[in-house]
């Protein structure tokens, strides 16, 4: 089993210090779209997709409007799409049999149409929120045009299985590797983490449950003000979001040797894993 760590979309908002916590207040920050590509006995599996080729070909149609683009400054690099990176590895994109999503925000699900053959796993509550938006924030975060190819949805309900102290849903029963949906609602209605069992332990993709690595410190935790503001705006349930962040901090504190946690947009969490993967030509090294 190999887990490749991909960046499937780069954003460079102004205000580096307020976004990344270091650097110049006037410099360009950097946010990424951290996705997993898993080589498994069930074929290739993507955890989140980042931005896709349709997003880059027609960003004004597929992504939020010019105000959002002016603030976030998406780089729109075709080389960063998951399908291009898979091809660059010498793998066949058609072998992507499953896509497991933390949630359906446009910067996490944009590549779905590049893999129309894949079964798309998501919590049923998240699918309902995206298909039938009821809040103003739902209309901003979900891009229905990313789903017009009618994905092969696999909608999951939470049915009581436990993973450490969290509820969990096994997405792909019958294969050797465990890949679990771990509900972490708050950022969006059906937001979840994706836990992947590797030979070196568990790897937990927390999606947007947090945005900066220092939020997971047990003491003196902090989040750059720009990211804190973004989380406060793009949240479905503040109380639940903060509650699940606290649970993740406790998991990080008590299970540090068993679970490695990452989030979607922090380049400081992605880049060391990319270096390790290139150096060892292996998956995930704790």
C-alpha positions as CSV (number, residue, x, y, z in Angstrom):
1,X,0.0,0.0,0.0
2,X,1.3,3.5,-0.9
3,X,-0.1,6.8,0.0
4,X,1.0,9.7,-2.1
5,X,0.5,13.2,-0.8
6,X,-0.7,15.6,-3.5
7,X,-1.3,19.3,-3.7
8,X,-4.3,19.7,-6.0
9,X,-4.7,23.5,-5.8
10,X,-2.7,26.4,-4.6
11,X,-4.0,29.7,-3.3
12,X,-1.9,32.8,-2.6
13,X,-3.9,35.4,-0.7
14,X,-2.2,38.6,0.3
15,X,-1.1,38.9,3.9
16,X,1.4,36.1,4.4
17,X,1.8,36.7,8.2
18,X,-2.0,36.6,8.7
19,X,-2.4,33.4,6.6
20,X,0.7,31.3,7.4
21,X,1.7,32.9,10.7
22,X,5.1,34.0,9.5
23,X,6.6,36.3,6.9
24,X,5.5,39.7,5.8
25,X,2.0,41.2,6.3
26,X,2.2,42.4,2.7
27,X,3.6,39.2,1.2
28,X,1.7,36.5,-0.6
29,X,0.5,33.7,1.6
30,X,0.2,30.1,0.6
31,X,-2.6,27.6,1.1
32,X,-2.8,24.1,-0.5
33,X,-5.4,21.4,-1.2
34,X,-3.8,18.4,0.4
35,X,-5.2,15.2,-1.1
36,X,-4.2,11.5,-0.7
37,X,-3.7,9.1,-3.6
38,X,-3.8,5.6,-2.3
39,X,-2.5,2.6,-4.3
40,X,-4.4,-0.3,-2.8
41,X,-5.7,-3.8,-3.7
42,X,-9.0,-2.1,-4.6
43,X,-7.2,0.1,-7.2
44,X,-6.4,3.7,-6.9
45,X,-8.3,5.7,-4.2
46,X,-8.4,9.5,-3.9
47,X,-9.1,11.2,-0.6
48,X,-10.5,14.6,-1.8
49,X,-9.8,15.9,-5.3
50,X,-8.9,19.6,-5.0
51,X,-9.6,21.6,-8.1
52,X,-10.2,19.8,-11.4
53,X,-9.7,20.4,-15.1
54,X,-13.1,22.0,-15.6
55,X,-12.4,24.4,-12.8
56,X,-9.3,25.6,-14.5
57,X,-10.8,25.7,-18.0
58,X,-13.7,27.9,-16.9
59,X,-12.9,29.3,-13.4
60,X,-15.5,32.1,-13.7
61,X,-18.2,29.4,-14.3
62,X,-17.0,26.7,-11.9
63,X,-15.5,28.6,-9.0
64,X,-16.9,31.5,-6.9
65,X,-17.0,34.9,-8.5
66,X,-14.3,37.6,-9.1
67,X,-14.4,38.9,-5.5
68,X,-13.4,35.4,-4.2
69,X,-10.7,35.0,-6.8
70,X,-9.3,38.5,-6.0
71,X,-8.9,37.6,-2.4
72,X,-7.7,34.0,-2.7
73,X,-5.7,34.3,-5.9
74,X,-6.1,30.7,-7.0
75,X,-3.0,29.8,-9.2
76,X,-5.1,27.5,-11.6
77,X,-2.1,25.4,-12.5
78,X,-3.1,22.4,-14.7
79,X,-0.1,20.4,-13.4
80,X,-1.6,20.4,-10.0
81,X,-4.8,18.6,-10.9
82,X,-5.1,15.1,-9.5
83,X,-5.6,13.6,-13.0
84,X,-2.4,15.2,-14.3
85,X,-0.3,14.1,-11.3
86,X,-1.6,10.5,-11.6
87,X,-0.6,10.5,-15.3
88,X,2.8,11.9,-14.4
89,X,3.4,9.0,-12.0
90,X,2.8,6.6,-14.9
91,X,-0.6,5.5,-13.5
92,X,-3.9,5.2,-15.3
93,X,-6.5,7.7,-14.1
94,X,-9.2,5.2,-15.0
95,X,-7.9,3.0,-12.2
96,X,-9.2,5.5,-9.7
97,X,-12.1,3.3,-8.5
98,X,-13.1,5.2,-5.4
99,X,-13.0,8.8,-4.2
100,X,-13.5,9.4,-0.5
101,X,-14.5,13.0,0.4
102,X,-14.1,15.0,3.6
103,X,-16.9,17.2,2.3
104,X,-18.2,18.7,-0.9
105,X,-16.8,22.3,-0.8
106,X,-15.8,23.4,-4.3
107,X,-12.0,23.2,-3.4
108,X,-12.4,19.6,-2.3
109,X,-14.7,18.1,-4.9
110,X,-13.7,20.0,-8.1
111,X,-11.9,17.0,-9.6
112,X,-14.8,14.6,-9.5
113,X,-15.7,15.0,-13.1
114,X,-12.1,14.0,-14.1
115,X,-12.9,10.5,-12.7
116,X,-16.5,9.7,-13.8
117,X,-15.9,6.0,-13.3
118,X,-15.2,6.3,-9.6
119,X,-17.6,5.6,-6.8
120,X,-17.8,8.8,-4.6
121,X,-18.1,8.2,-0.9
122,X,-19.5,11.0,1.3
123,X,-21.7,11.2,4.4
124,X,-25.3,11.4,3.5
125,X,-25.8,14.6,5.5
126,X,-23.2,16.3,3.5
127,X,-24.7,15.2,0.2
128,X,-28.1,16.5,1.3
129,X,-26.6,19.9,2.3
130,X,-24.9,20.2,-1.1
131,X,-27.9,19.1,-3.2
132,X,-30.5,21.1,-1.2
133,X,-28.7,24.2,0.2
134,X,-30.7,25.9,3.0
135,X,-28.3,28.5,4.2
136,X,-26.6,31.4,2.4
137,X,-23.2,29.8,3.2
138,X,-24.3,26.6,1.5
139,X,-24.8,28.5,-1.8
140,X,-21.3,29.9,-1.5
141,X,-19.5,26.7,-0.6
142,X,-21.1,24.1,-2.9
143,X,-20.7,24.3,-6.7
144,X,-23.5,22.1,-8.2
145,X,-21.8,22.5,-11.6
146,X,-19.1,20.2,-10.3
147,X,-21.7,17.4,-10.0
148,X,-23.5,17.8,-13.4
149,X,-21.8,14.6,-14.7
150,X,-23.9,12.7,-12.1
151,X,-21.3,11.0,-9.9
152,X,-21.8,7.5,-8.7
153,X,-22.6,8.4,-5.2
154,X,-22.1,6.1,-2.2
155,X,-23.9,7.8,0.7
156,X,-23.0,6.7,4.2
157,X,-24.9,6.9,7.4
158,X,-23.2,6.8,10.8
159,X,-24.1,3.5,12.4
160,X,-22.2,3.3,15.6
161,X,-18.8,1.8,14.8
162,X,-16.0,3.3,16.9
163,X,-12.5,4.5,16.0
164,X,-10.7,5.5,19.2
165,X,-13.3,7.8,20.8
166,X,-15.0,8.8,17.5
167,X,-17.8,7.4,15.6
168,X,-16.7,5.9,12.2
169,X,-18.0,4.4,9.0
170,X,-16.1,1.8,7.0
171,X,-16.2,2.9,3.4
172,X,-14.7,-0.1,1.6
173,X,-15.5,-3.3,3.4
174,X,-13.8,-6.4,2.1
175,X,-10.4,-5.0,1.4
176,X,-7.3,-5.4,3.7
177,X,-6.8,-1.7,4.3
178,X,-9.2,0.2,6.6
179,X,-10.5,3.5,5.2
180,X,-13.0,5.1,7.5
181,X,-15.2,8.2,7.5
182,X,-14.9,9.9,10.9
183,X,-17.7,12.5,11.4
184,X,-16.3,15.9,12.3
185,X,-19.3,18.2,11.6
186,X,-19.1,21.9,12.2
187,X,-17.2,23.4,9.2
188,X,-20.0,21.9,7.0
189,X,-23.1,20.0,7.9
190,X,-21.7,16.6,7.0
191,X,-18.0,17.3,7.3
192,X,-15.8,14.3,8.2
193,X,-12.2,13.1,8.5
194,X,-10.9,10.2,6.6
195,X,-8.8,7.7,8.5
196,X,-6.4,5.5,6.5
197,X,-4.7,2.5,8.1
198,X,-1.1,2.3,6.8
199,X,1.8,-0.1,7.7
200,X,3.2,2.7,10.0
201,X,-0.1,3.5,11.8
202,X,-3.2,5.6,11.2
203,X,-3.2,8.6,8.9
204,X,-6.1,11.0,9.6
205,X,-7.1,13.5,7.0
206,X,-9.1,16.1,9.0
207,X,-10.2,18.1,6.0
208,X,-11.2,21.6,7.2
209,X,-11.8,20.6,10.8
210,X,-8.8,22.9,11.4
211,X,-6.6,25.0,9.2
212,X,-3.2,25.4,10.8
213,X,-0.9,22.9,12.6
214,X,-0.6,25.1,15.7
215,X,-4.3,24.7,16.4
216,X,-3.5,21.1,17.5
217,X,-1.1,22.1,20.2
218,X,-2.4,21.0,23.6
219,X,-1.3,24.3,25.2
220,X,-0.8,27.7,23.8
221,X,-2.5,26.8,20.6
222,X,-3.0,29.6,18.0
223,X,-4.3,30.2,14.5
224,X,-3.2,33.0,12.2
225,X,-6.0,35.7,12.2
226,X,-6.7,35.4,8.5
227,X,-7.4,31.7,8.8
228,X,-9.4,32.2,12.0
229,X,-11.6,34.7,10.3
230,X,-12.1,32.3,7.3
231,X,-13.1,29.5,9.7
232,X,-15.6,31.8,11.4
233,X,-17.2,32.8,8.1
234,X,-17.3,29.4,6.5
235,X,-18.8,27.4,9.3
236,X,-22.1,25.6,9.6
237,X,-22.1,25.2,13.4
238,X,-19.6,27.1,15.4
239,X,-20.2,25.2,18.7
240,X,-19.9,21.8,17.0
241,X,-16.8,22.9,15.0
242,X,-15.0,24.0,18.2
243,X,-16.1,20.9,20.1
244,X,-14.6,18.6,17.4
245,X,-11.4,20.6,17.3
246,X,-11.1,20.0,21.0
247,X,-11.6,16.3,20.4
248,X,-8.9,16.2,17.8
249,X,-6.5,18.0,20.1
250,X,-7.1,15.3,22.7
251,X,-6.6,12.6,20.0
252,X,-3.3,14.2,19.1
253,X,-2.2,14.4,22.7
254,X,-3.1,10.8,23.7
255,X,-2.5,8.9,20.4
256,X,0.5,10.7,19.0
257,X,2.3,7.4,18.4
258,X,-0.7,5.8,16.6
259,X,-2.3,8.6,14.6
260,X,-0.8,11.2,12.4
261,X,-3.2,14.1,11.6
262,X,-3.1,16.5,8.7
263,X,-5.5,19.1,7.5
264,X,-6.4,20.3,3.9
265,X,-4.8,23.7,3.5
266,X,-1.7,24.0,5.6
267,X,1.5,23.7,3.4
268,X,3.6,23.1,6.6
269,X,1.8,19.8,7.1
270,X,1.9,18.7,3.4
271,X,5.4,19.5,2.3
272,X,7.3,17.2,4.8
273,X,5.2,14.3,3.8
274,X,5.9,15.0,0.1
275,X,9.6,15.1,0.8
276,X,9.4,11.8,2.7
277,X,7.5,10.1,-0.1
278,X,9.9,11.3,-2.8
279,X,13.0,10.2,-0.7
280,X,11.7,6.7,0.1
281,X,9.6,6.0,-2.9
282,X,7.2,4.7,-0.3
283,X,3.9,5.7,1.1
284,X,3.6,7.1,4.5
285,X,6.6,7.0,6.9
286,X,5.8,8.2,10.5
